[in-house]
Amino acid sequence: MSLVEPPPYLASVQNNIRARPIPWDGAVRAGNLADEQLKKIKSVDKVRKEQRKQNIESDLQGYTTLLIGGKNGTSVLEKAAKRTDIIQYVLVLAADLINDSSSLASKLLDEPEPYKPFLPLLSQSSNPEDPIPLLASSLLNNLASRSLTSSSKSLPRDEEALPKLYSYLSKLAKSQDSGLQDIGVQGYSALLRTKKSRELFWKQRKDTITPLMDILHSAAGAAKDTDSTLWSGATSIRGADAAIGGGVGLQLLYHVLLVIWQLSFEGKLIGEELEREHEIVPLYTQLLRISPKEKTTRLLLSTLYNLLSANQSSLIPAATLVRLPALLANLSGRHLTDPDLLDDLKNLNEMLDEYTKTQTTFDEYAAEVDSGHLRWSPPHRNATFWRENARKILEFNRGELLKKLAEIMAKPWENDKKVLAVGCNDVGRLVKEVPDQRGQLEKLGLKRRVMELMSDPDEAVRWESLRAVGEWLRYNVEN
C-alpha cells in the first residue's frame, strides 16, 4: 500500500507520531541508539523533501543498514527495541523515506531479507489500534507490493511474508472501526497484484474473504444467513450519500468491491466456492440494484462477468434465478457513460441471452434446487411441469436432485421460512405424480420432515406440509 496518500485513520496516527518530540541524545546515552544512527536520522528528519531525497541517495547502503541491518551493522529497530516511542517514530520515518526515494526501496529489496525486522512487529499486540503493528503492516505492504511487481517470478520471501500480512490485515478488516477496516482492505488491494498473491489470499479465505463478504451483506441490507433480501430483490434503504445499507461507507464499499474484483481474475479457482459459501451471485445482483455510483456498478459488473464466464455451467443458472437478466436490461436503459462498464454490461447480456435461449423449465428447476435456495418460481405451482418432470427429477443424476432437496429441507431456515413452504409443496407434488417411488423420499427423511413441519409456527409452512402429508395419506387410502 503506497503511503503517499494513506487512509485518513493511518494518516492521523502518522501525523501524531511525527509531532512528538523524541529525546534523541538521551536515547544515545542510554544505549538505545548509536551516534551514527542518530546522525543519519537527523539528516533526513524534518528537512525539505528534495534535501531528504538527496541525503538518502548519497548514502543508500547506510540507510539500508539503518532500517534493516545486515552484515554492515545493526538496524535502528533492533538497537531501540525497548523504546516504543523510537520504534513508532522510525516506522513513520521509514515509510516517508521509501515514498520519497524509490532508489531506497529498490536497494532494500535487493537485500536477501528486507522484511525480517518488520514481520515480528505484526504480532506485537492483539489490539488492532496499536500503532506499531499498524505502522509495520503499512511499511511491509509498501515494500511487498513493489517486490511483487518487480519480478516476473514469485519470490520465496514474498510467499513467506504474505500469509503473515494477510493474517494481520484480516484483524483490521474484522474491526468494528470503519477506519481500521479501510486500512485492512486497501492493504489487501495493494498486494493482490499477481496470480500467486491472489492464490495465497484465497487459501486463507476464512480469515480474508469472510469479513469482506460480511461487509457486503451488510451493505446489501441482508445480514449473513438472512438471505430473503438477496433472493426477493427487495431494495435496502440508503441513508445519506456517504453510506448505504448497514451504514457501510461508500469508500469502504468501493475498496471491498475492488479487492473482490482483483480476486475474480482467478475466477475458475474461486467462483463455485464463493457461490457455495457466500451466494456471491444473489449478493452482487442485489448490490447492483442499489449501487450508488458508476464506479461501484463497474466493479460489480466486471466481477460478475469474470466469475460467470469462468463458471458458466454452475453460476449462470444462479444468475437467471435471481433475475439478473432483467436487471441488466434495466441498466441498459440508463444513461451510463463509463466505457468499461458498458463493455461488461454488453458481454454479460450476451452471455446470459445465449444461456436462456436453450434453457428448459426442467433446467430452471434443477438450477434452483442446486442453488440451495427455493422460491415460488413458476415451475413449483405448474401442474403440467410436475406431470412431465416428476419422475425425471427423482432419476436425474442418480437421485442427486432429490438428495439436494432433502438437504434444503433439513435446514431450519429461521430467517426465510418460505423456502420450507416451497419444499413441502415439491415433496407433495412428487408423491402425487410418482407414488410408487415414495419409498425413495422416505429413505431421505422427507416424510418425517414434512410431518415435523405440520407444527411449524409459520402458517404457510404448516399449510404446505399438511398438503404434502395429505398426498401420502391419499395414496394409502386409495390403495
C-alpha positions in Angstrom: 0.0 0.0 0.0 1.6 3.2 -1.1 1.7 5.7 1.8 1.7 8.7 -0.4 -2.0 9.1 0.3 -2.6 6.9 3.3 -6.2 6.3 4.6 -7.4 9.1 7.0 -7.1 6.9 10.1 -3.5 5.9 9.3 -2.5 9.5 8.3 -3.8 10.7 11.7 -1.7 8.2 13.5 1.4 9.1 11.5 0.9 12.8 12.0 0.6 12.4 15.7 3.8 10.5 15.9 5.7 12.9 13.7 4.7 15.7 16.0 6.0 14.0 19.2 9.4 15.2 20.4 12.0 12.4 20.8 14.8 12.8 23.4 17.4 11.5 20.9 20.5 12.5 22.9 19.2 10.7 25.9 18.5 7.6 23.8 22.2 7.6 22.7 23.4 7.9 26.3 21.1 5.1 27.4 22.5 2.9 24.6 19.1 2.7 22.7 20.7 4.4 19.7 24.2 4.7 18.2 25.7 8.1 17.3 26.0 7.1 13.7 22.3 6.1 13.6 21.3 9.4 15.1 23.3 11.4 12.5 21.5 9.6 9.7 18.1 10.1 11.2 18.7 13.9 11.8 20.0 14.3 8.2 16.6 13.2 6.8 14.2 14.2 9.6 12.2 17.4 9.4 14.0 18.6 6.2 12.7 19.5 2.8 11.7 16.6 0.6 14.3 17.5 -2.1 17.1 17.7 0.6 15.9 14.4 2.2 16.0 12.6 -1.2 19.5 13.9 -1.9 20.8 12.8 1.5 19.3 9.4 1.2 20.6 8.7 -2.3 24.1 9.8 -1.4 24.2 7.0 1.1 21.8 4.3 0.1 23.8 1.5 1.8 23.9 3.5 5.0 20.1 4.0 5.1 19.5 0.4 4.1 21.6 -0.7 7.1 19.8 1.8 9.3 16.4 0.3 8.5 17.0 -3.4 8.2 20.6 -4.0 9.4 22.7 -6.7 7.8 26.4 -7.5 7.5 27.2 -3.8 7.7 25.6 -3.1 11.1 22.6 -3.3 13.4 19.2 -1.9 12.4 17.9 1.0 14.4 14.8 -1.1 15.3 16.9 -3.8 16.9 19.0 -1.2 18.8 16.0 0.7 20.1 13.9 -2.5 20.8 13.0 -1.3 24.3 11.9 2.2 23.2 8.4 2.1 21.9 8.5 5.9 21.0 11.6 5.5 18.9 10.2 2.4 17.1 7.0 4.2 16.2 8.9 7.2 15.0 11.3 5.2 12.9 8.5 3.2 11.3 6.8 6.5 10.2 10.1 7.9 9.1 11.0 4.8 7.1 7.7 5.0 5.2 8.4 8.6 4.4 11.9 7.7 3.2 10.7 4.9 0.9 8.0 7.1 -0.6 10.5 9.9 -1.2 13.2 7.7 -2.7 12.3 4.8 -4.9 16.0 4.1 -5.1 16.0 3.3 -1.4 13.0 1.0 -1.8 14.8 -0.8 -4.6 18.0 -1.1 -2.5 16.1 -2.5 0.4 14.5 -5.1 -1.9 18.0 -6.1 -3.2 18.8 -7.4 0.3 18.2 -11.1 1.0 15.8 -10.4 3.9 14.2 -7.0 3.6 11.1 -7.9 5.7 12.9 -9.5 8.6 13.0 -6.6 11.0 9.3 -5.7 10.4 7.4 -9.0 10.3 7.8 -9.8 14.1 6.2 -6.4 14.8 2.9 -7.6 13.3 2.3 -9.9 16.3 3.5 -7.5 19.0 -0.1 -6.8 20.1 -3.6 -8.2 19.6 -5.1 -4.7 19.8 -5.8 -3.5 16.2 -5.4 0.1 17.3 -1.8 -0.5 18.5 0.4 1.9 16.3 3.4 -0.4 16.0 1.8 -3.4 14.1 -0.3 -0.9 12.2 2.7 1.1 11.0 4.7 -2.0 10.4 2.0 -3.5 8.2 1.8 -0.4 6.1 5.6 -0.3 5.6 5.6 -4.1 4.7 2.7 -3.6 2.3 4.6 -0.8 0.6 7.7 -3.0 0.2 5.9 -6.2 -0.7 3.7 -4.6 -3.3 6.8 -3.2 -5.0 8.5 -6.6 -4.7 5.5 -8.4 -6.3 5.5 -6.2 -9.4 9.3 -6.0 -9.8 9.8 -9.7 -10.6 8.0 -12.0 -13.2 8.6 -14.9 -10.8 7.1 -15.4 -7.3 9.8 -14.9 -4.7 10.1 -17.2 -1.6 10.4 -14.1 0.6 7.0 -12.8 -0.6 5.4 -16.2 -0.3 6.6 -16.4 3.3 5.6 -12.8 4.2 2.2 -12.6 2.5 0.3 -15.1 4.8 1.5 -13.1 7.8 0.5 -9.8 6.3 -2.9 -11.2 5.3 -3.5 -12.5 8.8 -2.8 -9.1 10.3 -4.8 -7.2 7.8 -7.7 -9.6 8.4 -7.8 -8.4 12.0 -8.3 -4.8 10.8 -11.0 -5.9 8.3 -12.9 -7.6 11.2 -12.7 -4.5 13.3 -15.9 -2.5 14.2 -14.0 0.7 13.3 -14.6 1.6 9.7 -11.2 3.5 9.6 -9.3 0.3 10.5 -11.4 -1.7 8.1 -10.5 0.6 5.3 -6.8 0.3 6.1 -7.0 -3.5 6.0 -9.0 -3.6 2.8 -6.7 -1.2 1.0 -3.8 -3.2 2.2 -5.2 -6.3 0.6 -5.7 -4.4 -2.7 -2.1 -3.3 -2.8 -1.0 -6.9 -2.5 -3.4 -8.7 -4.9 -1.3 -7.9 -8.0 -0.1 -11.3 -9.0 -1.6 -14.8 -9.5 0.4 -16.2 -6.6 -0.6 -13.4 -4.2 -4.2 -14.0 -5.1 -3.9 -17.8 -4.6 -2.4 -17.3 -1.2 -5.1 -14.8 -0.3 -7.8 -17.4 -1.3 -6.0 -20.1 0.6 -6.7 -18.0 3.8 -10.2 -17.3 2.7 -11.8 -18.0 6.1 -9.9 -15.0 7.5 -9.6 -12.9 4.4 -12.8 -13.3 2.4 -15.4 -13.9 5.1 -15.1 -10.5 6.8 -15.3 -8.8 3.4 -18.5 -10.7 2.5 -20.0 -9.7 5.8 -19.4 -6.1 4.9 -21.1 -6.6 1.5 -24.0 -8.5 3.0 -24.5 -5.6 5.4 -24.3 -3.1 2.5 -26.9 -5.2 0.6 -29.3 -5.0 3.5 -29.1 -8.7 4.3 -27.2 -10.0 7.3 -25.2 -13.2 6.8 -27.5 -16.2 6.8 -30.5 -14.0 6.2 -31.0 -14.5 2.5 -34.6 -13.4 1.9 -33.5 -9.9 0.8 -31.0 -11.3 -1.7 -33.4 -13.7 -3.3 -36.5 -11.4 -3.2 -34.7 -8.5 -4.7 -36.0 -6.2 -2.1 -34.1 -2.9 -2.1 -32.3 -1.9 1.1 -32.8 1.6 2.3 -30.0 4.0 1.6 -29.4 6.8 4.1 -27.1 9.8 3.5 -24.9 9.9 0.4 -21.9 8.9 2.5 -23.3 5.4 3.3 -25.6 2.7 2.1 -27.2 -0.3 3.8 -25.8 -1.2 7.3 -24.1 2.2 7.5 -21.3 0.9 5.2 -19.4 4.0 3.8 -19.2 4.4 0.0 -15.4 4.4 0.1 -15.2 1.2 2.2 -17.7 -0.4 -0.2 -15.7 0.6 -3.2 -12.5 -0.7 -1.7 -14.1 -4.1 -0.8 -15.5 -4.4 -4.3 -12.1 -3.6 -5.7 -10.5 -6.5 -3.7 -13.1 -9.0 -4.9 -12.7 -7.7 -8.5 -9.0 -8.3 -8.3 -9.6 -11.8 -6.9 -12.1 -12.6 -9.7 -9.3 -12.9 -12.2 -8.8 -16.3 -10.6 -12.5 -17.0 -11.5 -12.1 -20.7 -12.2 -10.4 -21.2 -8.8 -12.8 -19.2 -6.7 -16.2 -18.9 -8.5 -18.1 -22.0 -7.4 -16.8 -21.8 -3.8 -17.8 -18.2 -3.5 -21.3 -19.1 -4.6 -21.5 -22.1 -2.3 -20.1 -20.3 0.8 -21.4 -16.7 0.2 -24.0 -16.8 -2.6 -22.0 -14.3 -4.5 -24.3 -14.1 -7.5 -27.5 -13.2 -5.5 -25.4 -10.8 -3.4 -23.9 -9.0 -6.3 -27.2 -8.8 -8.1 -28.7 -7.1 -5.0 -25.7 -4.8 -4.8 -26.2 -3.9 -8.4 -29.8 -2.8 -7.7 -28.7 -0.4 -5.0 -25.3 0.6 -6.5 -24.9 4.4 -5.8 -22.2 5.2 -8.2 -20.9 4.2 -11.7 -17.6 3.2 -10.2 -19.3 0.7 -7.9 -21.5 -0.5 -10.7 -18.5 -1.0 -13.0 -16.7 -3.2 -10.4 -19.9 -5.3 -9.7 -20.5 -5.9 -13.4 -16.8 -6.7 -14.2 -16.6 -9.1 -11.2 -19.8 -10.9 -12.3 -18.5 -11.2 -15.8 -15.2 -12.7 -14.7 -16.9 -15.2 -12.4 -19.7 -16.2 -14.7 -17.5 -16.6 -17.8 -15.2 -18.9 -15.9 -18.0 -21.0 -14.4 -20.8 -20.8 -16.9 -22.5 -24.2 -16.2 -22.7 -23.6 -12.4 -23.1 -19.8 -12.0 -25.2 -18.7 -15.0 -28.2 -20.7 -13.7 -27.9 -19.0 -10.4 -27.9 -15.6 -12.2 -31.1 -16.3 -14.0 -32.8 -17.4 -10.8 -32.2 -14.1 -9.2 -33.4 -12.3 -12.3 -30.0 -10.8 -13.3 -31.0 -10.7 -17.0 -34.0 -8.4 -16.2 -31.8 -6.2 -14.0 -29.2 -5.9 -16.8 -31.9 -4.9 -19.2 -32.9 -2.2 -16.8 -29.3 -1.0 -16.5 -29.0 -0.9 -20.3 -31.8 1.7 -20.4 -29.9 4.1 -18.1 -27.6 6.9 -19.2 -24.3 5.2 -18.4 -21.0 6.7 -19.7 -18.1 4.5 -18.4 -16.8 2.6 -21.5 -15.5 -0.4 -19.4 -18.9 -0.6 -17.7 -20.7 -0.6 -21.0 -18.5 -3.3 -22.4 -19.0 -5.6 -19.4 -22.8 -4.9 -19.5 -22.9 -5.9 -23.2 -20.8 -9.0 -22.6 -22.9 -10.1 -19.7 -26.1 -9.6 -21.6 -24.9 -11.6 -24.5 -23.7 -14.5 -22.3 -27.0 -14.7 -20.4 -29.1 -14.4 -23.6 -27.2 -17.3 -25.0 -28.0 -19.4 -22.0 -31.7 -18.5 -21.7 -32.3 -19.4 -25.3 -31.5 -23.1 -24.6 -32.9 -23.3 -21.1 -35.9 -25.6 -20.4 -38.3 -25.4 -17.5 -36.6 -28.5 -16.0 -33.2 -26.8 -16.3 -34.6 -23.9 -14.4 -36.0 -26.0 -11.7 -32.8 -28.1 -11.4 -30.7 -25.0 -11.2 -32.9 -23.6 -8.4 -32.6 -26.8 -6.3 -28.9 -26.9 -7.0 -28.5 -23.4 -5.8 -29.7 -24.5 -2.3 -32.4 -21.9 -2.1 -36.1 -22.3 -3.1 -38.6 -19.6 -4.0 -42.0 -19.5 -5.6 -40.7 -19.6 -9.2 -43.2 -20.7 -11.9 -42.4 -24.5 -12.0 -43.4 -25.1 -8.4 -47.1 -24.5 -8.9 -47.3 -25.7 -12.5 -49.3 -29.0 -12.6 -48.1 -29.7 -16.2 -44.5 -29.3 -15.1 -44.9 -31.9 -12.4 -46.7 -34.4 -14.6 -44.0 -34.2 -17.2 -40.9 -34.0 -15.0 -41.6 -35.6 -11.5 -40.0 -39.0 -12.4 -37.1 -37.2 -14.2 -36.5 -35.2 -11.0 -36.2 -38.4 -9.0 -34.0 -40.2 -11.5 -31.8 -37.2 -12.5 -28.1 -37.8 -12.0 -28.9 -40.9 -9.9 -31.2 -39.1 -7.5 -28.8 -36.2 -6.8 -31.5 -33.6 -7.2 -33.7 -35.3 -4.7 -30.8 -35.5 -2.2 -30.2 -31.8 -2.7 -33.9 -31.1 -2.0 -33.6 -33.2 1.2 -30.6 -31.2 2.3 -32.5 -27.9 1.8 -35.5 -29.3 3.8 -33.3 -30.4 6.7 -32.2 -26.8 7.4 -34.3 -24.6 9.8 -34.5 -21.5 7.6 -35.4 -19.4 10.6 -35.0 -16.2 8.5 -36.6 -17.4 5.3 -39.5 -19.8 6.1 -40.7 -19.5 2.5 -38.0 -22.0 1.5 -39.6 -24.7 3.6 -43.1 -23.9 2.3 -41.8 -24.3 -1.3 -40.0 -27.5 -0.4 -43.1 -29.1 1.2 -45.0 -28.2 -2.0 -42.4 -30.0 -4.1 -42.4 -33.1 -1.9 -46.2 -33.3 -2.1 -46.1 -32.9 -5.9 -43.6 -35.7 -6.2 -45.6 -38.1 -4.1 -48.7 -37.3 -6.1 -47.2 -37.8 -9.5 -44.8 -40.7 -8.7 -46.4 -42.6 -5.8 -44.6 -45.8 -6.5 -41.3 -44.0 -5.6 -42.5 -42.6 -2.3 -40.1 -45.0 -0.5 -37.2 -43.2 -2.1 -38.4 -39.9 -0.5 -39.0 -41.7 2.9 -35.4 -43.1 2.9 -34.1 -39.5 2.7 -36.2 -38.4 5.6 -38.6 -36.3 3.6 -41.8 -37.8 5.0 -40.6 -37.4 8.6 -39.5 -33.8 7.9 -42.8 -32.7 6.4 -44.7 -34.3 9.3 -42.5 -32.3 11.7 -43.3 -29.1 9.8 -47.0 -29.6 10.4 -46.4 -27.8 13.8 -44.2 -25.1 12.4 -45.0 -21.5 13.7 -45.2 -20.3 10.1 -48.7 -20.6 8.6 -47.6 -21.1 5.0 -45.2 -23.9 6.1 -48.0 -25.6 8.1 -50.4 -25.4 5.1 -47.9 -26.8 2.6 -46.7 -29.6 4.9 -50.4 -30.6 5.6 -50.9 -30.8 1.8 -47.8 -32.9 1.4 -48.7 -35.4 4.1 -52.2 -35.5 2.6 -50.7 -37.0 -0.6 -49.2 -39.8 1.4 -52.5 -40.4 3.2 -54.5 -40.2 0.0 -52.4 -42.9 -1.7 -52.7 -45.2 1.3 -56.5 -44.8 1.4 -56.8 -45.4 -2.4 -54.7 -48.5 -2.2 
